[in-house]
Amino acid sequence: MLPTQRRQAILAELRQAKAVSAEELARRFGVSLETIRRDLRGLRDRGLLERVYGGALPVRSTEGDFATRSTLHAMSKLGIAQLAATLVEPEDTIVIDIGTTALEVARALPEAFRGRVLTNSVPAAMALADREEIELLLCGGQVRHGDAACFGAQAEAFFADSYADKAFLGSGGVHAQAGLTDYHPPEVATRRTIIAHAAASYVLADSSKLGAIAVHRVCPLSRVTAVLTDPQDLTKRDRDRSSAAGPVRAAQPGIPAGPARGPAGRPSAAPVPPCQAGARTDRASRRRVADPGRRLRWPGACRHLPASRRAA
């Protein structure tokens, strides 16, 4: 049997059995275990299956309900939220996206924060509704049951007309080749607009999502600033699985995460992926939004300036 035929047979077996064992596949096809592992890695890199210890699973096409997901990896989500909160300046304009970890970011915003929050998450808006010092804007639109997520033309238009210093993004999966992926097409379109209009974009993903692929692609990882995750099982393999282009930052369990430190202990800018060759930033052509008393970076400037000139 040719390697291509064998890989097609593996996918057919996976569709029927919902899970496959590398050892069983090796015995069935009469090849070595290492050959099957190479097959599974190749299929994983093409986004056709999800690699797990000892075998493989199908690519996930649906996610669990909001209440169930809220109870999973709860400590990891709290740590990620604390790490995200350290990246927020007191007068930033930020976007808080949909999802259970994004909701924890809303709850973790420091008392010193008096900026503006743009969100498409009704739960995140409710979590911040009593904070009078924060200017809170909910995008509106249709509301998806369960997650209470706003989507549709009104939500897309809202974010298309807004710019932010930082965006904190939910995720269905984070994969080196497949990139940032998720489950709901209308929300995927909104997320792309958020990324395009934020000076820095941080993906919120506990370690269970590293290497996972959801059904719809949002963007390659080179488009985001960093992946914020928890340190559980965060080995070199996990880092390689999550990002071939952008950095990974892990929260420390049980300890509020501090800002990245530079030479002599000074805070340093959050890491960003390399600029694309030939990229230019024309500041004069970019609109500045928000009232004059607020500081708001020019969107995209952090991506395209040399590292020595990026704002801290």
N, C-alpha and C positions, 0 to 999 in steps of 0.2 A: 504494500500500500504506500502510495506517495505521501509525503508530509502534508500537502494541501488536502488530500482526501482524508487523512487521519484527523486533521484539525476540524474539517467539516463534520466528521463523525462525532468528535468530542462535543461540538456545539449541539448536534442533534440529540446526543445523550443528555446534555444539560437541560435542554428544553423539556425532555420527558421526566427526568429524575429530580430536577430542581437543585441538585447538588451532585458533584462528581468527586471521586477520590483519585488522587494521582497514582496510588499503588494499584488500585483496581484497573485503571486505564492502562497502566504499563503491562499488567498481566493479559488484559483483553487484546491489546494490539501486538503483544510480543516484542516490545521494545524496552529500553532501559528506563528507569525512573527519571534519570536526568533528561532524557529525550522528551518525556511527557512534561516535565517541568518547563523545558524550553518552549514547548507548544503552548502551555498555559500562559507563560509570560508574554509570548507573542500575541496571543488572543486578547490578553489583558491590555497590552499596549495599544491595541486597535480599538479598545473600548467595547469588546464583545462579551466579556465576562468580568466578574469580580474575583480576584485571587484571594484565597484564604489559606490558612495553615493546613497543609495536607491535601488541598484540592482546589475547587472553584465553585462559585455560585453565579446565578444569572445576574445581569445588570438589573438593578432595582428600577422599577417603573412607577412605583407609588411609595409614598411615605406614610408613616403611622399618623394617627390622629394627634391633635395638639396636646390633649390632656395626658396621653401616654408618653409622648416625647418629652413633656415637661418633667417627668419623673426619672428619665434616663440620664445617666452621667451628670447628675445634678451638681456635684462638687466641682467637676471639671468645668461646667458652664459658669459657675460662680467665679472660679479662678480666671477664666478667659475674660469675663466681664470686668473684673478688677484690673486686669492688664489693660483692657481697652480704655477704662476710665482714666488711667495715668497718661494716656496720649492726648487727652482733651484739655485745651487751654480754657481759662475762665470765660472768655468772650468769643469762643469759636461758634461758627455755624456748622452744625453736624447733621448728618442723616443717620437715623436708626431704622434699619430694614426690618423685614418680617422674620419671625422665628423665635424659638424658645430662648436661644442664647442672646439674641438681640434684645429681647425683653429684659434679660438680666442686666444688659448694658444700661438700659434706661434706669433701672433701679439702682445701679452702682454709680451713677454720675455724682461727682463730689459736691458738697454743699457750696463750694466756692464757684461752681459753674453758674454763670448768669447769661449765657448766650442764647442761641436760637436752635431749636430742634425741629427738623423736618422729618416726618415719618409717614409710612403707609401701613402702620400697624396700630389697630385700635387698642390692643392691650398695652402697647408701649405708651400711647397717648394717655390712657387711663392712669398708668403708673406715674406720669408726670403732671397730671391735671392739677394737683394741689400745690405745685411749686410755682408760686406767683412770680418769682424772680426770673423764670425761664419763659422765653417767647416760644410758644408751642404751635406748630402748624401741622394739621392732619390733612393729607392730600385729597381725601374724598374719593368718590367713585363707587363701583360695585364692591360689596363685601363678601369674601369667601367664607362660608360657614366653617366652624371649627377654629381656624387660625384667626378669624376676624381680620383678614388681610384685605386691604383696599387694592383694587386693580381696575384696568380698563382705560379708556381714552382720557378720562379726567385725571387719573393718577399719572399717566404718562405725560400729559400736558403740564401738570403741576411741576414735575421734576425737570422737564425740558426747559422751563422758565426759571429754574433755581440753580444756584451754584453754592457749593459748600466747601469748608476747609477740610473736613474729614467725613468719610462715610463708613459705617460699620454694617457689613453685609452678611445676611444669612447664607446658608449653603446646604445643598443636598449631597454634594460630593466634591472632593478636591483631588485631582489626579494630574500627574506630570504631563501626560500627553492629552488627555481629554479636557483638562483645565477645570474651571469652576462650572459645576453643573447643578441643575435643579429640576423640579417636577412640573411646574405650572407655567405654560407658555406665556400667558399675559404678564405674569410677574417677572419672567425672564426678560421680556422686553423693557419693563420698567427698570430693572436692575442695570441693564446696559446703559440706560440714560443716566442713572445715578452715578455710575462709574465715570462716564464721559464728562460729568459736570462736577466732579470732586477733585480737589487738589491731591488728596491721598485717600486710598480705598483699602480697608482692612477686612479680610475675610475671617469670619468667626467660625471655627470648625474644631470640635473636639476630636480626639485621636481616632475615634471610630469612623470618621468621615475621610480620613487620609487614605488615599488609594481607591475610594469608592467613586462610582460613576452613576449619576442620576440620568434620566432619559433625555433632558434638554441641555444643550451647552449654552452657558452665559458668555464666557470669554476665555481666552488663554490666560494662564497665570501671569504672563508678562504684562498684562494690563492692570494688575493690582499691586499695591505697595507691599503688603506682607500678609501672611497667613498667621492668625493668632490662634494658638491651640494649647492643649494641656500637655504636661510632660509625661503622662502615663505611656509607657512603652515607646517613647519617642526616641527610637534608635536611629542610626544612620539610614537604615532601610526605610523607616517611616519618612524621614526627611526627603529621601530620594523619591519616594512614592508621591509625596505631596507637592513638591515643587522642583522643577528643573530650571526655573527662571527667576523666581522670587524667593525672598527669605522667609524663614519660619521663626516665629517668636513664641516661646512657651511660658505659660504662667507657672509660678511656683506654688505647689499645693499648700494651702493653709496660711500663706503669707501674701499680703497685699503687694502686688507687683509694682516695682518702681520704674521710673523711666530708664531708657537705655543710657549708659554712662560713657562719656568720651574721655579723652586724656585728662589727667589730673582730677578725675571724678566729676567733670562737668557734664551736665545732661547733653546728649547728642540727638541729632535728628533721627526719627524712625527710619530704618533702612528702606531703600527703594530699589527696584530693579534697574539694570542699566538702560540708558536712553537708547532709542533706536538710532542707527546711523543716519545722519543727515537731518535729524529732527531740529526744528526751529520753533522758537516761541516769539510771536509778534504781539507784544503786550498792548500796543495801541489798538489792535483789532478786537480785543476782548472786552466784553461788557463787565462792569463791576456792579454787583447788586448789594442790597442791604443799605441801611441808612448810613450817612457819612461818619457817624460816631463809632461804627463797628469796624474792626479789622477783618478783612477777608482777602485771602491770597488770590492772586489771579489763577483761575483754573488751568491746570496743566503745567504751570510754571515749575513746580517741583520736579516734574518728570523730565523736563528738557534742559534745565540749567546744569552746568557742570557740578559735580559733587561738592567742590569747594565753595560754591556759591548758593547751594540750596539753603533755604531758610531752616533754622533749627526749630 
